[in-house]
Structure formats: structure tokens, C-alpha cells
């Protein structure tokens, strides 16, 4: 199978609201961020695979179960489908280093991205890594792709550090999708 480009998205704070105190685990509380579904549909239409990769340390903390994580993912899929958008894959790390010890799957680790690449035929150097934290975009440097930090969620707090690493910062997922689909890194994307 020929390799395809993907956009790897963080979930909480990038696609959906991350309600305080975090640890989204109730399907009824899943709320798409403005423009997120349309952004994903735009990426789908442009031929990118769209894959979520998220750290879910609430599982290691005993705050929710893998089944509850899966229920949230199903609800996210339903909300996206209502807008004509879809996810092509979803990967998560259920660990926390203080509780379960170190692992290779917790972002910024590259294991889940490599797993997705193997399963879905993804060209990692031709792919994009988008999220609201530095750990979401850092795998781009390891795997050869390009990172984009969104200013939603915790993104505003991470903007200066992101820019200092040469990673552009955009307002939200819609702006990230526009940048990715255009194929251009512009100076305005880093402001």
C-alpha cells in the first residue's frame, strides 16, 4: 500500500473542549471547539488521514477506564459525522510515568505515531502534528514531519516556547487546517 500523509491531532484542547479539571471521560460532556469539525472535514477532503493521538493519564490515575475513554471517542465520532467529518484512527497512552513507570507511548514519545504509520500506511515525514501542548508537536522533530501549535486549550500558554522552537502557532484547528491544506508555512502563521 502506498504511504499517505496524515494529520495527527491531539484531542482535548485541540478538537474538543477540555473541561476543568481535565480528564474528559463522560460522553455527554464532549463539546467540539468552534470550527473543529469543519477543519477535520477539510483535511479529509484534501486527502489527509486524520488520526488522534492523546495522553490519557486519567486511566493510570484511576479516574476513568479504557471503556469510558472509548465511549468519549465514539461520541466524538458521532459529532464529527454530523458535520461530514471523520477520524481515520485513534491512539492513546493510558500511562503516567509517576504511577506506571516510563513508557514509549506517552507523548512526546513516538511509539503511537509509528504504530499508526504501520497500521495505516502513513508517511511520517510528510505528515503534520497538531496540538495545544509542546508534547503534541514535538514528535514532528523526531519523526521528520511538521508541527503546528493551536492557541486553544493550553496553547496560548505554550505559544512562546513553541515559536522559540520554530513551530508555528495558529489560532485554532481551522487555521491549522488552512495552513496544512495550503502546503505553505508563512510568516503570518508564526505570529
C-alpha positions as CSV (number, residue, x, y, z in Angstrom):
1,X,0.0,0.0,0.0
2,X,1.4,3.4,-0.9
3,X,2.2,5.7,2.1
4,X,-0.3,8.5,2.8
5,X,0.1,11.8,4.6
6,X,-1.7,12.2,7.9
7,X,-2.5,14.9,10.3
8,X,-2.1,13.7,13.9
9,X,-4.3,15.7,16.2
10,X,-4.3,15.9,20.0
11,X,-7.9,15.5,21.2
12,X,-8.6,17.5,24.4
13,X,-8.0,21.3,23.9
14,X,-7.5,20.9,20.2
15,X,-10.6,19.2,18.8
16,X,-12.8,19.3,21.9
17,X,-13.1,21.4,25.0
18,X,-11.1,20.2,27.9
19,X,-13.4,20.9,30.8
20,X,-11.9,21.7,34.2
21,X,-10.2,19.9,35.9
22,X,-9.5,18.0,32.7
23,X,-9.7,14.2,32.3
24,X,-12.7,14.2,29.9
25,X,-14.4,10.8,30.4
26,X,-18.1,11.4,30.0
27,X,-19.6,11.3,26.5
28,X,-22.3,13.8,27.4
29,X,-19.6,16.4,28.1
30,X,-17.9,16.2,24.7
31,X,-18.1,19.6,23.1
32,X,-16.4,20.3,19.8
33,X,-14.4,23.5,19.7
34,X,-15.7,26.1,17.2
35,X,-14.7,25.2,13.6
36,X,-13.0,21.9,14.6
37,X,-15.4,19.6,12.7
38,X,-15.2,21.7,9.6
39,X,-11.4,21.7,9.9
40,X,-11.3,17.9,10.1
41,X,-13.7,17.7,7.1
42,X,-11.4,20.0,5.2
43,X,-8.4,17.7,5.9
44,X,-10.5,14.6,5.0
45,X,-11.4,16.3,1.7
46,X,-7.8,17.2,1.0
47,X,-6.8,13.5,1.2
48,X,-5.1,13.5,4.6
49,X,-5.7,10.7,7.1
50,X,-6.8,12.3,10.4
51,X,-5.7,10.4,13.5
52,X,-6.0,11.4,17.1
53,X,-3.1,10.6,19.5
54,X,-3.6,11.5,23.1
55,X,-2.2,11.0,26.5
56,X,-4.9,9.7,28.8
57,X,-3.2,9.6,32.2
58,X,-6.6,9.7,33.9
59,X,-6.7,6.0,33.3
60,X,-3.5,5.3,35.2
61,X,-4.8,7.7,37.9
62,X,-7.9,5.5,38.3
63,X,-10.2,8.4,37.3
64,X,-11.8,6.6,34.4
65,X,-11.5,3.3,32.4
66,X,-10.4,2.4,28.9
67,X,-14.1,1.8,28.2
68,X,-15.0,5.3,29.3
69,X,-12.2,6.7,27.0
70,X,-13.7,4.6,24.2
71,X,-17.2,6.0,24.9
72,X,-15.9,9.5,24.6
73,X,-14.2,8.6,21.3
74,X,-17.4,7.2,19.9
75,X,-19.3,10.4,20.9
76,X,-16.6,12.4,19.2
77,X,-17.0,10.3,16.1
78,X,-20.8,10.9,16.1
79,X,-20.4,14.6,16.5
80,X,-17.8,14.8,13.6
81,X,-20.0,12.6,11.4
82,X,-22.9,15.0,11.8
83,X,-20.6,17.6,10.1
84,X,-19.4,15.2,7.4
85,X,-16.0,14.7,9.1
86,X,-14.3,11.6,10.3
87,X,-11.2,10.3,12.1
88,X,-9.3,7.5,10.4
89,X,-7.7,6.3,13.7
90,X,-7.4,6.9,17.4
91,X,-4.4,6.0,19.6
92,X,-3.9,6.8,23.3
93,X,-1.5,6.3,26.1
94,X,-3.1,5.2,29.3
95,X,0.1,5.6,31.4
96,X,1.6,8.2,33.7
97,X,5.3,7.9,34.5
98,X,4.8,8.6,38.2
99,X,2.3,5.8,38.5
100,X,3.1,3.2,35.9
101,X,6.7,4.0,35.1
102,X,8.2,5.2,31.9
103,X,6.7,4.1,28.6
104,X,7.3,4.7,24.9
105,X,3.7,5.6,24.0
106,X,3.3,8.8,26.1
107,X,3.7,11.9,24.0
108,X,6.2,13.2,23.1
109,X,7.2,9.6,22.6
110,X,6.9,8.3,19.1
111,X,5.5,4.8,19.6
112,X,1.8,5.6,18.9
113,X,2.7,7.6,15.8
114,X,4.8,4.7,14.5
115,X,2.0,2.2,15.3
116,X,-0.4,4.4,13.3
117,X,2.0,4.6,10.4
118,X,2.4,0.9,10.3
119,X,-1.3,0.2,10.6
120,X,-2.5,2.9,8.1
121,X,0.4,3.2,5.7
122,X,1.4,6.7,6.8
123,X,4.4,8.7,5.5
124,X,5.5,10.2,8.8
125,X,8.0,12.8,7.3
126,X,5.1,14.0,5.1
127,X,2.7,14.3,8.0
128,X,1.7,17.1,10.4
129,X,1.4,17.0,14.2
130,X,-1.1,19.4,15.7
131,X,-2.0,20.2,19.3
132,X,-2.1,22.7,22.2
133,X,0.9,21.4,24.1
134,X,4.6,21.1,23.2
135,X,4.4,17.3,23.7
136,X,1.8,17.2,20.9
137,X,4.1,18.9,18.3
138,X,7.5,17.6,19.5
139,X,7.1,14.2,17.7
140,X,7.4,16.1,14.4
141,X,11.1,16.8,15.1
142,X,11.7,13.1,16.0
143,X,9.7,11.7,13.0
144,X,10.5,14.2,10.3
145,X,7.1,15.8,10.0
146,X,5.9,19.4,10.7
147,X,4.3,20.6,13.9
148,X,1.7,23.3,14.4
149,X,0.6,24.6,17.8
150,X,-3.0,25.7,18.2
151,X,-3.8,28.5,20.7
152,X,-6.9,26.8,22.0
153,X,-6.8,24.7,25.2
154,X,-3.4,25.3,26.8
155,X,-1.9,26.6,23.5
156,X,-1.7,30.2,24.5
157,X,0.4,29.3,27.5
158,X,2.8,27.3,25.2
159,X,3.0,29.8,22.3
160,X,6.3,31.5,23.2
161,X,8.1,28.2,23.7
162,X,6.6,26.8,20.5
163,X,7.8,29.8,18.5
164,X,11.3,29.6,20.1
165,X,11.5,26.1,18.7
166,X,10.4,27.2,15.2
167,X,6.9,25.7,15.5
168,X,4.2,28.0,14.1
169,X,1.3,29.0,16.3
170,X,-2.2,29.5,14.9
171,X,-5.5,30.5,16.4
172,X,-7.3,27.1,16.3
173,X,-7.7,23.9,14.4
174,X,-9.5,25.7,11.5
175,X,-6.4,27.9,11.0
176,X,-4.1,24.8,11.3
177,X,-6.1,23.0,8.6
178,X,-6.0,26.0,6.3
179,X,-2.2,26.1,6.7
180,X,-1.8,22.4,6.1
181,X,-4.0,22.3,3.1
182,X,-2.3,25.3,1.6
183,X,1.1,23.5,2.0
184,X,2.7,26.8,2.9
185,X,4.4,27.9,6.0
186,X,4.0,31.6,6.1
187,X,5.3,34.3,8.5
188,X,1.7,35.1,9.5
189,X,1.4,31.5,10.8
190,X,4.0,32.2,13.4
191,X,2.6,35.4,14.8
